[in-house]
Amino acid sequence: MVEMDPEAFEQLVTDVLDELPDEMVEGLDNVVFLVEDAHPDEDLLGLYEGVAITDRGNYGFGELPDRIMVYRLPHIETSETLDELRGEVRTTLVHEIAHFYGIDDAQLHQLGWA
């Protein structure tokens, strides 16, 4: 297990997000990325909360931002090295960003991303 305090993990998430391809992040409109220790009810690495762009309809000004949550404890508990942790965080970010773009879990599995 990798030891990492909340601030260091949040910086890691920010660094990994900055390394993602521009094509993946340029379309993220009205989305916030948050880091929490763990989901209160489920064992999750991440969670997208919002309305996918494929389902937005008349989405416009004044809407609350969509949220992409990254959960620290499940990541560090399942990672043996810092490189493995970075890879898991990257996979989680790509997975949750895909949900923003309307790609569901079945499609993610077909693409090899889940």
N, C-alpha and C positions, 0 to 999 in steps of 0.2 A: 504494500500500500504506500502511496506517495503521501507525504505530509505537506500540507499547504494551507496557510491561513486564508481567511475570506478575502482579504485585500489582494494577496498574491494570485489567488484563483481568478478574481475578477479581472486583474491585469492580464492574465493568461487568456481569458476569454476575449478580451479586447484585442490582444495581439493576434490571436487566431482569426478573429473576425476581419481584422485589417488585411490579413493574408489571403482571404478568399478572392476569387476572380471578380473583377469589376462587373462582368455581365450578371453575376449572381446577386450582387448587392445594390447595383444602381437603381433597380426598380423598387426597392424597399421604401415605400412611401407610408409615413405615419405609423412607424413600427419602433418600439423601444425594446432593448435587450436588457434583461434583468438577471441577476444572479441571486439565488437563495440557497440555503443549506440543503433543503429537501422538500419535496412535495408533501403536504400534510396528510394525504390519504393514500397515495400510490407510490410504488417504487419506480420512479421515472428519472431519466437523465435530462430530459428537456420537455417543454410543452409550448405549443403555439396556441394562443388565445386570441381569436379575432375572426374576421370574415375574409376568407380567401379572395384574392382579386377576381377570380373567376365567378364569384357569387355576389359581388358587391352591388351591382345595379346602380342606384343613384347615390353612391357613396360620395360625400363631399365635405365641405368646410364644417368644422365644429365636431367632427366625429372623434371619439376617444381613440387613442392610438392602439393598434394591435400590440400584443406582448409576446415576446419570445423569452421564455424562462430557461435558464440553465442551472441545474442543481449540482452543487459542489460535492456534497458527501457521497452520493452514488458514484460520481466520477472518480474521486480519489480512492474510494474503497475498492474499485475494480481495476485500478491501474498500478502496475508494478514499477514503472519508470516514468520519468518526465516526458519522454518521447511518446510513450503509450498514452499518457494523459492528454497530451496535445492532440494526438490522433483521435481520441474518443471525443474530445471537445469539438474538433472539426466535424466529425461525423454527426454529432448532435446538432450543431449549427446548420449544417447542410440539410439535415432531415427536417428541422423545424422551418427553415426558410422555404423548403420545398412545399410545406403545407401552406405557407403564405401564398405561393404561386398556384395553389389548387391541386397539387400532386398528393394523392392519398397514399396510405400505407401499402396498398396492393401494387400501385404503380412504382413506389419506391423499391419494393421487393423485386419487381420485374427489372428495374434498372440496376439492381445490385447495391442500392444505397441504404437498405434496412435489413 
